[in-house]
Amino acid sequence: MTQKRLAEFFDAELEMLANKNLVRTLPCLSDQTATTITLNGRPCLLLCSNNYLGIADHPRLRKAAAAAAIKYGCSASASRLVSGNMGLYNELESALAEFVGKEDAVVFPSGYAANTGVIQSIAQAGDVILSDELNHASIVDGCRLSKADRRVFRHNDSNDLDRNLKKCSLYRMRLIVVEGLYSLDGDIAPLAEIVELAERYDCTLMVDEAHAIGVLGENGTGACELCKVANHVDIVMGTFGKALGSYGAFVAGSEQLKRFLVNKTRPLIYTTALPPAVLAASRAAIEIVREEPWRRRETLTKAAYLRQGLSEIGFDVGVSAAQIVPVIVGAAEQALQLAQALLDLGVFVQPIRPPTVPPGTSRLRVTVNAEHSYEQLNTALDAFGNARERLRNNVQAGVEQP
């Protein structure tokens, strides 16, 4: 393809996205704290970060990362199977296994790499994957990369999962993959029911705890702990880049699972190991989750406060049950307009549009963390109310009420 034809292709694709209000841009952010951010030079209240416990800038994480960088440098400089598997990995994986109550754990460069890598390496031809229809894109892509057959069941619908499983008796292995806490709706999977089905049909069960780890459960180990099924889940995936305030991901399970993944999972084998500072910060984050349980209590309490407030002023917050509060408005254009009106009022929340969510369900994904004050949450509620009134009164915009 010539440079001219390539440019024409790009122009056509971007124009199509623009016509559907689906163009995305990268915001220029700086001076971020747990609750505020500077956007294009303007201070704003931050309500869309995944820093759920507010520890990304915690002094203990900063100190651990700095000390590791000074001692070991800034890069592992190789994949883990070459010369990048420094002792910090072993320390972190041992701490993770103990934390989530599994035999062993393996750290991955990202949640996307973990999900795509694990699913495509475990599920082979002759197997079947049963995946919730609202699973994260990384799970969807892992299923697509696998040579296994795929069945998608209705979101959080155990009866539909049961119906699908009844048709899968001839497969060598049945792998069920769900999220513990769904990232765009804030609802929790019916894990007790799913575990019962997995055991009845002799399935392998994988739970993505990316948004639940650190927040849900008495000890902060996720939705599996909250639903009292942790000992019945074969594979647990979690991330460091959300509540744990660092970067990367992990998969926990049996010691045999770890040996299998180290030998078979391409995103692990062929990716440069994480930097020492990241590993050290992640290790410190686990300690904070254990020693500061007030953070998860504050996060969930404040999320409930904001969710109730948004509902009372007329916004649709769906079925959220945790720190993720969707404000569902419908059309992509409406989501863009509401986000801009809020930004004009000093509140930064990003619109989420197709294909990330189904058409007609565009939303603002609001997130709350332990460090948000009630004064800030009240400011946000006032801004949401004022933004809606502004859009109602703006005849030229032609926007329906969110």
ZIMOVEN-V855981 format. One record per residue. N is the residue number from 1. RES is the residue in one small letter. PHI is phi in whole degrees, -180 to 180 (NA if undefined). OMEGA is omega in degrees with one decimal (* if undefined). Layout:
N_RES_PHI_OMEGA + N_RES_PHI_OMEGA
This chain:
1_m_NA_179.7 + 2_t_-69_-179.9 + 3_q_-61_179.7 + 4_k_-65_-179.5 + 5_r_-66_178.1 + 6_l_-66_178.1 + 7_a_-64_177.9 + 8_e_-64_177.3 + 9_f_-63_178.8 + 10_f_-61_-179.1 + 11_d_-60_-177.9 + 12_a_-66_-179.2 + 13_e_-67_-179.9 + 14_l_-68_177.4 + 15_e_-65_178.1 + 16_m_-62_177.8 + 17_l_-65_-179.6 + 18_a_-62_180.0 + 19_n_-64_180.0 + 20_k_-102_-177.5 + 21_n_59_-176.3 + 22_l_-119_177.5 + 23_v_-70_177.9 + 24_r_-115_177.1 + 25_t_-133_-179.5 + 26_l_-96_178.5 + 27_p_-72_177.6 + 28_c_-95_-172.8 + 29_l_-113_176.3 + 30_s_-157_174.6 + 31_d_52_-176.3 + 32_q_-83_168.7 + 33_t_-119_179.2 + 34_a_-65_-172.6 + 35_t_-126_-178.5 + 36_t_-136_179.0 + 37_i_-155_173.9 + 38_t_-106_-178.1 + 39_l_-114_-178.2 + 40_n_51_176.4 + 41_g_85_-176.7 + 42_r_-115_177.3 + 43_p_-67_-180.0 + 44_c_-140_169.7 + 45_l_-77_-175.2 + 46_l_-95_-179.4 + 47_l_-132_178.3 + 48_c_-141_179.5 + 49_s_-86_174.1 + 50_n_-92_179.3 + 51_n_-79_-164.9 + 52_y_-62_179.3 + 53_l_-95_179.6 + 54_g_71_-175.1 + 55_i_-111_-178.2 + 56_a_-60_177.7 + 57_d_-112_179.6 + 58_h_-62_-178.7 + 59_p_-55_-179.4 + 60_r_-70_175.5 + 61_l_-70_178.3 + 62_r_-60_-177.5 + 63_k_-65_-179.6 + 64_a_-64_-179.7 + 65_a_-65_-179.0 + 66_a_-64_-179.5 + 67_a_-64_179.8 + 68_a_-67_178.7 + 69_a_-65_179.5 + 70_i_-66_-176.3 + 71_k_-77_-170.6 + 72_y_-112_-176.3 + 73_g_96_-171.6 + 74_c_-101_-176.5 + 75_s_-146_172.4 + 76_a_-76_171.5 + 77_s_69_178.0 + 78_a_-169_174.2 + 79_s_-70_-177.6 + 80_r_-63_-176.8 + 81_l_-83_176.1 + 82_v_-103_179.2 + 83_s_-136_-175.5 + 84_g_-97_-174.5 + 85_n_-88_-178.8 + 86_m_-70_-176.4 + 87_g_-57_178.0 + 88_l_-59_176.6 + 89_y_-63_-178.3 + 90_n_-62_178.7 + 91_e_-63_-178.0 + 92_l_-68_-177.9 + 93_e_-68_175.7 + 94_s_-65_178.9 + 95_a_-64_179.2 + 96_l_-65_-179.3 + 97_a_-59_178.1 + 98_e_-66_-176.8 + 99_f_-62_-176.5 + 100_v_-94_175.0 + 101_g_76_176.8 + 102_k_-118_-178.7 + 103_e_-65_-176.1 + 104_d_-157_179.4 + 105_a_-148_176.1 + 106_v_-134_-177.8 + 107_v_-89_179.2 + 108_f_-115_-179.7 + 109_p_-70_178.7 + 110_s_-164_175.7 + 111_g_-65_178.0 + 112_y_-62_179.3 + 113_a_-64_-179.5 + 114_a_-64_-176.7 + 115_n_-66_-179.8 + 116_t_-64_-177.4 + 117_g_-69_-177.5 + 118_v_-66_-175.3 + 119_i_-64_-177.0 + 120_q_-72_-179.9 + 121_s_-86_-178.0 + 122_i_-87_-176.2 + 123_a_-88_-174.9 + 124_q_-116_175.0 + 125_a_-58_-176.0 + 126_g_94_176.6 + 127_d_-106_175.8 + 128_v_-137_176.4 + 129_i_-110_175.3 + 130_l_-109_-169.3 + 131_s_-124_175.2 + 132_d_-61_-174.3 + 133_e_-65_179.2 + 134_l_-105_176.8 + 135_n_-60_-178.7 + 136_h_-59_-179.6 + 137_a_-56_179.9 + 138_s_-66_175.9 + 139_i_-71_178.3 + 140_v_-58_-179.0 + 141_d_-68_175.3 + 142_g_-61_177.2 + 143_c_-64_-179.3 + 144_r_-66_-179.0 + 145_l_-75_179.3 + 146_s_-73_175.8 + 147_k_-90_179.6 + 148_a_-77_171.1 + 149_d_-73_-175.6 + 150_r_-131_172.7 + 151_r_-131_179.8 + 152_v_-105_178.8 + 153_f_-108_-176.5 + 154_r_-61_-172.4 + 155_h_-56_175.8 + 156_n_54_-177.7 + 157_d_-107_-178.6 + 158_s_-65_178.8 + 159_n_-66_178.3 + 160_d_-70_174.5 + 161_l_-61_177.8 + 162_d_-59_179.9 + 163_r_-60_178.6 + 164_n_-69_-179.0 + 165_l_-63_179.2 + 166_k_-63_-179.4 + 167_k_-95_-171.7 + 168_c_-117_-173.5 + 169_s_-69_-175.3 + 170_l_-87_-179.6 + 171_y_-77_178.8 + 172_r_-64_178.7 + 173_m_-136_176.1 + 174_r_-116_-179.4 + 175_l_-107_175.1 + 176_i_-97_179.4 + 177_v_-126_177.9 + 178_v_-139_169.9 + 179_e_-98_176.1 + 180_g_-73_176.6 + 181_l_-128_-173.5 + 182_y_-80_-165.4 + 183_s_-74_-176.5 + 184_l_-113_178.8 + 185_d_-115_178.6 + 186_g_72_178.6 + 187_d_-100_-173.4 + 188_i_-106_-179.8 + 189_a_-67_175.1 + 190_p_-77_-169.0 + 191_l_-65_178.4 + 192_a_-62_179.0 + 193_e_-68_-179.1 + 194_i_-68_177.0 + 195_v_-62_179.6 + 196_e_-60_178.6 + 197_l_-68_179.6 + 198_a_-60_-179.4 + 199_e_-74_-179.9 + 200_r_-64_-176.5 + 201_y_-101_177.5 + 202_d_56_-178.7 + 203_c_-104_166.7 + 204_t_-92_-176.7 + 205_l_-117_176.0 + 206_m_-117_179.4 + 207_v_-119_175.5 + 208_d_-85_-177.8 + 209_e_-103_-173.3 + 210_a_-53_-175.8 + 211_h_-97_-179.0 + 212_a_-102_-176.3 + 213_i_-63_-179.4 + 214_g_91_-173.5 + 215_v_-112_-174.5 + 216_l_-94_179.2 + 217_g_92_-177.9 + 218_e_-58_-179.4 + 219_n_-105_177.8 + 220_g_78_-178.2 + 221_t_-94_170.2 + 222_g_121_-177.0 + 223_a_-68_178.0 + 224_c_-61_176.8 + 225_e_-68_-179.9 + 226_l_-57_-178.3 + 227_c_-89_176.1 + 228_k_60_179.5 + 229_v_-128_-172.7 + 230_a_-55_-177.9 + 231_n_-76_-176.9 + 232_h_-110_-180.0 + 233_v_-104_-173.8 + 234_d_-77_-174.1 + 235_i_-134_177.6 + 236_v_-118_174.0 + 237_m_-110_176.1 + 238_g_-141_179.5 + 239_t_-124_176.2 + 240_f_-98_-170.6 + 241_g_-84_-180.0 + 242_k_-118_-176.3 + 243_a_-61_-176.6 + 244_l_-85_166.6 + 245_g_68_-178.2 + 246_s_-125_-179.4 + 247_y_-155_178.8 + 248_g_107_-177.2 + 249_a_-153_177.3 + 250_f_-148_172.0 + 251_v_-127_-177.7 + 252_a_-122_178.8 + 253_g_179_179.8 + 254_s_-79_175.5 + 255_e_-63_178.6 + 256_q_-67_175.7 + 257_l_-58_-179.5 + 258_k_-61_-179.3 + 259_r_-62_177.8 + 260_f_-63_-177.0 + 261_l_-64_179.8 + 262_v_-61_-177.9 + 263_n_-96_-170.7 + 264_k_-123_-169.8 + 265_t_-95_-171.8 + 266_r_-61_179.9 + 267_p_-62_175.2 + 268_l_-84_-174.8 + 269_i_-68_-170.0 + 270_y_-108_178.6 + 271_t_-124_176.3 + 272_t_-59_-178.9 + 273_a_-63_179.7 + 274_l_-66_178.6 + 275_p_-64_179.6 + 276_p_-55_-178.2 + 277_a_-61_180.0 + 278_v_-67_179.9 + 279_l_-62_-179.1 + 280_a_-67_178.2 + 281_a_-64_179.5 + 282_s_-64_177.7 + 283_r_-63_178.5 + 284_a_-65_-178.7 + 285_a_-63_178.1 + 286_i_-60_178.6 + 287_e_-64_-180.0 + 288_i_-65_178.2 + 289_v_-58_-179.9 + 290_r_-71_-171.0 + 291_e_-92_-177.7 + 292_e_-127_-178.1 + 293_p_-63_178.6 + 294_w_-60_-177.5 + 295_r_-64_179.9 + 296_r_-71_176.4 + 297_r_-64_178.9 + 298_e_-64_-179.6 + 299_t_-60_-176.6 + 300_l_-70_178.8 + 301_t_-65_-178.9 + 302_k_-72_175.8 + 303_a_-64_178.1 + 304_a_-63_178.9 + 305_y_-63_-179.1 + 306_l_-69_179.6 + 307_r_-60_178.8 + 308_q_-64_179.7 + 309_g_-63_178.8 + 310_l_-64_178.6 + 311_s_-64_-177.9 + 312_e_-65_178.8 + 313_i_-94_168.3 + 314_g_103_179.2 + 315_f_-90_176.8 + 316_d_-86_-179.4 + 317_v_-105_174.0 + 318_g_63_-176.3 + 319_v_-115_-178.2 + 320_s_-55_179.0 + 321_a_-133_-176.2 + 322_a_-148_-171.0 + 323_q_-80_177.7 + 324_i_-98_-175.9 + 325_v_-122_178.5 + 326_p_-78_171.5 + 327_v_-108_-170.2 + 328_i_-86_-176.5 + 329_v_-117_175.9 + 330_g_110_-175.3 + 331_a_-77_179.1 + 332_a_-59_-179.5 + 333_e_-61_178.7 + 334_q_-64_179.6 + 335_a_-63_178.2 + 336_l_-62_-177.0 + 337_q_-68_178.7 + 338_l_-66_178.5 + 339_a_-61_180.0 + 340_q_-69_178.1 + 341_a_-63_177.0 + 342_l_-67_179.2 + 343_l_-62_176.7 + 344_d_-61_179.8 + 345_l_-96_175.0 + 346_g_88_178.3 + 347_v_-121_-176.2 + 348_f_-102_174.2 + 349_v_-139_-176.8 + 350_q_-87_174.3 + 351_p_-77_177.4 + 352_i_-113_-172.7 + 353_r_-129_175.9 + 354_p_-57_7.2 + 355_p_-87_-179.0 + 356_t_-63_174.3 + 357_v_-124_-179.8 + 358_p_-62_176.0 + 359_p_-53_179.9 + 360_g_86_179.6 + 361_t_-125_177.5 + 362_s_-57_-171.2 + 363_r_-156_164.7 + 364_l_-103_-179.0 + 365_r_-95_-177.5 + 366_v_-92_177.1 + 367_t_-128_-177.5 + 368_v_-120_175.0 + 369_n_-131_-172.5 + 370_a_-62_-174.4 + 371_e_-87_176.9 + 372_h_-64_175.8 + 373_s_-89_176.9 + 374_y_-66_175.1 + 375_e_-62_178.2 + 376_q_-66_179.6 + 377_l_-66_176.1 + 378_n_-66_175.1 + 379_t_-61_179.2 + 380_a_-64_179.7 + 381_l_-62_176.6 + 382_d_-61_-179.0 + 383_a_-65_178.2 + 384_f_-61_178.5 + 385_g_-63_180.0 + 386_n_-68_-179.9 + 387_a_-64_179.4 + 388_r_-64_178.5 + 389_e_-63_179.1 + 390_r_-63_-179.6 + 391_l_-70_176.7 + 392_r_-60_-173.9 + 393_n_-85_-178.0 + 394_n_-89_-174.9 + 395_v_-64_-177.1 + 396_q_-65_-178.3 + 397_a_-71_178.6 + 398_g_65_-175.7 + 399_v_-99_174.5 + 400_e_-76_179.4 + 401_q_-63_178.1 + 402_p_-61_*
